[in-house]
Amino acid sequence: MTFLIAFVLSFIFSWTLVPMTSALARMLGVYVIVPERQCVVYMLFGKVLATIDEPGIHFLLPRLGLSAFIVNWLGSRHVIDMRLDQQYQRSQPVNSEEGAPMGIGIWFEMFISDPVAYLFKNADPRGSLGANVSNSTVRCLSNLPLNAMLINRHSMSSTVRDEVSPKSHEWGYRLGSVYIRKVHFRDVAMIRQIESKVVNRLRQVTSAIKQDGANQVSIITSTAERRAAIEFAKASALRPQLVGAALKEVSRDSEVASALFAILETQKALAGNGRITLIPPGHSLLEQSLAAEVDGVSAVGGADRTEVQPAVPVVVETSGA
């Protein structure tokens, strides 16, 4: 039973009395807890008593003396965020050396370096720093060559940072990294003209590439045709020699030569489109023609109208393949 009572009392003390005691001690100015990346500035009667920027638990009596007990009641306590902040300014108007209206987007980091100067030397240090960066960008980056403005972003970023940093530190606001993120044309008509020129240039380059390819193909084709013509000419020159050698070899045997020439004549005759008439041996052409006409007339004029085929001649019409 005693253990249970002690446990309940310890639980109540831990969850109620300890937080209440801690809150009362902070209200009376006994100690203060400073979180990470924060700063606490104590003021009494218009005078800065202490600036605490180290994280942890700090007892105020050694730092403020007896003023620690009244500073929360009669004075003021400022909690300042010391974390790194960033801002982006879009399309800052500048002109290039050639007179082209350009826009520059600049990104920069900033953080509080002096809490007291941040509180009392400038009513709006963040806005003043942004205006300072904007003015430095326009002042330092105007009249630069267009080629350098589009390419050398690192050097432009360094130029702006070197121009702004000493002035911003006087207000307790230090400038961190600066980076030129975007450089663009502000005039819409100029953008359209540049796009048109780029499109025309791409068309010219494409046409030149196509023409060069066609020229190369023509050169290759003409070279191949020339070589082929040379080879065909050599073959045409060798053909009579080869044919003559073959005929010379064939003409050594008269029977083979006669058969060969007969076959060649027959092939030429069959290849032509002329009419060929075959006549049996031992009969003249005139006699065969008269006999065919007489037999044909008598056969047609007979009483029974019987068709009689002529015995001779036989005429065969052929056409070449």
Number of C-alpha atoms within 10 A of each C-alpha: 6 6 8 9 10 11 12 11 11 13 12 12 13 12 10 11 13 12 12 13 11 14 14 12 14 17 17 15 21 16 17 18 14 17 14 13 13 16 19 20 18 20 18 18 10 9 9 14 17 15 16 19 19 15 13 11 11 15 14 20 14 10 14 15 10 12 16 23 18 14 21 17 13 11 17 15 16 14 14 17 17 17 11 12 14 13 13 15 16 15 17 16 18 23 20 18 16 10 13 16 16 20 20 24 18 22 18 20 15 21 18 23 17 15 23 16 16 20 16 12 12 15 11 12 20 19 11 15 21 19 13 17 24 21 16 18 25 17 13 14 21 18 16 17 15 15 10 13 21 14 11 11 16 12 14 20 20 14 16 24 20 14 17 20 17 12 15 21 18 16 25 21 23 19 26 15 12 23 20 21 16 14 19 15 18 18 12 9 10 13 13 11 11 13 12 12 12 12 12 12 12 12 12 12 12 12 12 12 12 12 12 12 12 12 12 12 12 12 12 12 12 12 12 12 12 12 12 12 12 12 12 12 12 11 11 11 11 11 12 11 11 11 11 11 12 11 13 12 11 15 14 10 10 10 10 12 16 13 11 15 11 12 12 12 12 11 12 11 16 16 13 12 12 12 12 13 11 11 14 11 6 6 11 10 11 9 10 17 12 11 14 16 11 11 15 15 11 14 16 13 11 10 8 8 10 11 13 12 10 15 10 14 17 11 11 9 10 15 12 11 7
